[in-house]
């Protein structure tokens, strides 16, 4: 029997979960003009409680906080109705105060590169952020971008590799031909796990329009590569 871990009467999505110094946190998308962090006690995820407000007064989608070189950073898509603007925020600690980065917006007017598609792969080389391409459809592709420089005053990135793209031919049924989200985590003994939200072309054989969320599948891929590499 399924059990709701955190029932609420308002919109919740993109449950970005991560470990900070004092516990397990989740920063969910609320579409409410605010962005809050929730903290779990001993029974994650059933005892989550809001722990504080990170941002307010804006439109924050798929917010992805992460730590890099001793500072906290966070990407958030802020283009209401356009999905074409990616902003970057920074803070000394998770509770904040959070301030917009001097180089923000990182992306403006480009729905191919603005929407976060999973946690930032920080703490390893290369540092990667994932983006979902929403131009002309939902979840058509996920691409990794390498963050080549990130400080409190500077930001640089470059395109890296495409993980799934609806324009590419599928090699077999079940192979992701399109993707909306990927969550990559490092486990013990050099094992990497990736949870993927995507779709394959076999499910769309008789459809002429782009996929909807109802046609997605979730999968879990495991590999034993020592670390992600950039091609």
Backbone torsions as a table, in degrees:
resi	resn	phi	psi	omega
1	UNK	NA	131.1	-179.6
2	UNK	-73.6	153.8	-179.0
3	UNK	-138.0	128.4	178.1
4	UNK	-74.2	126.4	-176.3
5	UNK	-82.7	-22.0	-175.4
6	UNK	-155.8	69.7	-175.7
7	UNK	-65.7	131.1	177.0
8	UNK	-141.4	157.8	-177.2
9	UNK	-91.3	2.9	-178.2
10	UNK	-123.6	171.8	-176.1
11	UNK	-61.2	132.3	171.8
12	UNK	-140.5	133.3	175.7
13	UNK	-157.5	178.6	178.8
14	UNK	46.5	62.9	-177.6
15	UNK	-74.4	84.4	-177.4
16	UNK	-74.6	110.0	-175.0
17	UNK	-108.0	136.2	-180.0
18	UNK	-157.1	163.0	179.2
19	UNK	-102.9	128.2	172.6
20	UNK	-115.3	-173.9	-171.6
21	UNK	-57.1	-38.1	-171.4
22	UNK	-112.0	15.3	176.8
23	UNK	155.7	-167.9	179.6
24	UNK	-99.3	125.4	-177.8
25	UNK	-113.5	156.6	170.3
26	UNK	-135.7	132.4	174.1
27	UNK	-115.6	98.9	-177.7
28	UNK	-91.4	156.3	171.3
29	UNK	-78.7	130.8	-179.8
30	UNK	-115.1	-21.7	-175.3
31	UNK	53.6	42.8	-174.4
32	UNK	-124.2	9.4	-176.0
33	UNK	82.2	10.8	178.8
34	UNK	-146.3	160.0	177.2
35	UNK	-133.8	120.2	-175.3
36	UNK	-123.8	154.6	174.7
37	UNK	-104.6	142.6	176.1
38	UNK	-116.3	141.5	-177.6
39	UNK	-116.2	137.8	178.0
40	UNK	-103.2	152.2	176.2
41	UNK	-95.8	-113.7	-176.3
42	UNK	-99.5	-6.6	-174.7
43	UNK	-125.3	47.9	178.7
44	UNK	-57.3	135.5	5.1
45	UNK	-101.4	17.1	-170.1
46	UNK	-85.5	-8.0	-178.2
47	UNK	-118.7	27.9	179.6
48	UNK	-63.8	138.2	175.9
49	UNK	-138.3	140.8	178.5
50	UNK	-60.6	131.6	-174.7
51	UNK	-108.8	-12.9	179.7
52	UNK	161.2	160.6	-179.7
53	UNK	-94.2	130.9	179.8
54	UNK	-95.0	-45.2	179.6
55	UNK	-140.9	157.5	177.3
56	UNK	-152.8	162.2	175.2
57	UNK	84.4	9.7	-178.3
58	UNK	-137.2	-165.3	-179.8
59	UNK	-121.1	113.0	-171.3
60	UNK	-123.3	117.9	-177.4
61	UNK	-121.2	136.1	174.5
62	UNK	51.4	49.0	-178.5
63	UNK	-69.4	135.3	-172.2
64	UNK	-133.3	92.6	177.6
65	UNK	-80.9	150.2	177.7
66	UNK	-160.2	159.5	178.1
67	UNK	-104.2	139.1	179.4
68	UNK	-147.2	121.7	177.7
69	UNK	51.6	43.2	173.6
70	UNK	84.5	-1.6	178.3
71	UNK	-120.2	155.7	175.2
72	UNK	-94.3	138.6	175.7
73	UNK	-131.6	159.5	179.4
74	UNK	-153.2	127.5	170.6
75	UNK	-91.0	145.8	172.8
76	UNK	-151.1	135.4	174.6
77	UNK	-83.4	129.6	-171.6
78	UNK	-125.5	9.8	-178.8
79	UNK	-85.5	88.9	-177.2
80	UNK	-59.9	115.8	178.1
81	UNK	81.6	-7.8	-178.2
82	UNK	-118.6	-24.4	179.7
83	UNK	53.3	41.5	-173.3
84	UNK	-130.2	13.4	-176.4
85	UNK	-132.4	122.6	178.1
86	UNK	-113.7	121.1	177.9
87	UNK	-109.0	154.6	-179.8
88	UNK	-122.8	133.8	179.1
89	UNK	-123.5	159.2	178.9
90	UNK	-141.7	158.5	-179.7
91	UNK	-158.5	158.0	176.0
92	UNK	-75.9	-29.6	-179.3
93	UNK	-144.4	165.2	-177.5
94	UNK	-59.7	-42.8	179.4
95	UNK	-64.8	-17.3	179.2
96	UNK	97.3	-164.9	12.5
97	UNK	-74.5	144.5	177.2
98	UNK	-93.7	136.7	179.3
99	UNK	-129.4	147.5	178.5
100	UNK	-68.5	138.4	-177.3
101	UNK	-68.6	145.3	179.8
102	UNK	-57.4	-27.0	-179.5
103	UNK	-91.2	0.0	-179.2
104	UNK	-79.9	142.7	3.4
105	UNK	-75.0	141.2	177.9
106	UNK	-70.9	-38.2	177.2
107	UNK	-130.4	135.9	178.2
108	UNK	-140.6	124.1	177.0
109	UNK	77.0	23.4	-178.8
110	UNK	-140.2	100.3	-178.7
111	UNK	-73.8	-4.0	177.3
112	UNK	-80.0	-22.2	-169.8
113	UNK	-126.2	0.0	-167.6
114	UNK	-96.7	-28.4	-170.1
115	UNK	-86.3	117.7	176.6
116	UNK	-58.1	145.0	-177.1
117	UNK	-129.6	29.5	178.4
118	UNK	141.9	174.0	-177.1
119	UNK	-63.7	147.5	174.9
120	UNK	-71.1	132.8	179.4
121	UNK	-86.5	86.8	-177.3
122	UNK	-107.1	162.0	179.5
123	UNK	87.4	1.1	178.1
124	UNK	-135.0	163.4	174.6
125	UNK	-108.7	127.0	-1.7
126	UNK	-80.2	162.8	171.3
127	UNK	-85.6	124.3	-173.7
128	UNK	-122.0	141.5	164.9
129	UNK	-116.1	148.2	-178.5
130	UNK	-110.2	140.1	178.9
131	UNK	-130.1	146.6	176.6
132	UNK	-102.0	132.4	177.6
133	UNK	-85.3	117.5	-178.4
134	UNK	-109.6	2.6	-180.0
135	UNK	-67.6	122.7	178.3
136	UNK	67.8	21.7	177.9
137	UNK	161.4	173.0	-175.2
138	UNK	-108.3	122.9	175.2
139	UNK	67.4	42.8	-177.0
140	UNK	-81.8	-25.7	-178.3
141	UNK	-164.6	152.3	170.1
142	UNK	-122.1	135.0	179.3
143	UNK	-132.0	145.6	176.2
144	UNK	-95.8	137.1	174.1
145	UNK	-118.7	133.0	179.4
146	UNK	-85.0	125.1	174.0
147	UNK	-83.7	107.6	-174.6
148	UNK	-89.2	-21.4	176.3
149	UNK	-152.8	129.8	177.6
150	UNK	-146.6	112.2	172.7
151	UNK	-132.1	-179.2	179.9
152	UNK	-69.7	-12.0	-178.5
153	UNK	-122.6	-8.2	-174.5
154	UNK	-139.4	153.8	177.1
155	UNK	-151.7	132.4	174.8
156	UNK	-142.0	145.1	178.0
157	UNK	-147.2	164.4	176.3
158	UNK	-145.7	148.9	177.5
159	UNK	-62.2	141.3	-174.8
160	UNK	-119.0	-82.1	-176.4
161	UNK	-143.4	152.3	176.7
162	UNK	-95.2	127.4	-178.7
163	UNK	-89.4	-36.1	176.8
164	UNK	-159.5	141.3	-176.7
165	UNK	-146.4	128.3	-177.4
166	UNK	-66.4	-18.7	179.8
167	UNK	-82.3	-11.2	-179.8
168	UNK	-90.8	147.8	179.1
169	UNK	-70.6	139.3	176.6
170	UNK	-80.6	136.4	-177.3
171	UNK	-84.6	-19.9	176.9
172	UNK	-164.7	160.0	178.2
173	UNK	-62.5	134.6	179.8
174	UNK	98.5	-15.7	175.6
175	UNK	-76.9	127.0	-177.4
176	UNK	-57.7	118.4	175.3
177	UNK	-97.7	-19.6	174.1
178	UNK	-142.4	157.6	-176.0
179	UNK	-150.9	150.0	178.2
180	UNK	-119.6	-26.4	-172.0
181	UNK	-154.9	144.1	171.9
182	UNK	-143.2	137.0	178.6
183	UNK	-124.3	110.1	-175.9
184	UNK	-106.8	127.9	178.5
185	UNK	-132.4	147.6	178.8
186	UNK	-93.3	126.9	178.6
187	UNK	-104.1	-173.0	179.7
188	UNK	-73.2	159.3	173.2
189	UNK	60.1	32.0	174.5
190	UNK	76.0	12.1	179.5
191	UNK	-87.3	136.6	175.1
192	UNK	-115.3	136.3	176.1
193	UNK	-115.1	140.6	177.8
194	UNK	-133.2	120.8	172.1
195	UNK	-94.5	128.5	-171.0
196	UNK	-122.4	137.0	172.4
197	UNK	-113.7	107.2	-175.9
198	UNK	-152.0	-170.6	179.2
199	UNK	-146.2	154.6	179.0
200	UNK	-115.2	156.2	-173.7
201	UNK	-67.8	-21.3	179.0
202	UNK	-62.3	-32.1	-179.4
203	UNK	-75.7	-12.9	-175.6
204	UNK	-116.7	20.3	-172.8
205	UNK	-58.2	-34.5	-175.8
206	UNK	-109.1	20.2	-179.9
207	UNK	-111.8	139.9	179.1
208	UNK	-102.6	-10.1	-176.3
209	UNK	-105.7	163.2	177.2
210	UNK	-60.4	159.7	-176.4
211	UNK	-70.3	156.1	171.7
212	UNK	-112.0	172.2	-178.5
213	UNK	-60.1	-26.2	-177.9
214	UNK	-67.5	-16.9	-177.3
215	UNK	-100.5	14.0	-177.6
216	UNK	-88.3	154.1	169.9
217	UNK	-124.9	156.3	176.5
218	UNK	-111.5	138.2	179.4
219	UNK	-140.2	162.8	178.1
220	UNK	-127.9	117.3	-179.3
221	UNK	-107.5	144.1	179.5
222	UNK	-128.2	137.3	175.8
223	UNK	-139.2	161.8	-178.1
224	UNK	-114.7	23.7	177.5
225	UNK	-63.4	144.0	-178.9
226	UNK	-65.4	-28.8	179.0
227	UNK	-169.8	155.9	176.5
228	UNK	-63.0	146.8	176.6
229	UNK	-125.5	156.4	-179.6
230	UNK	-108.0	131.0	177.9
231	UNK	-109.1	NA	NA
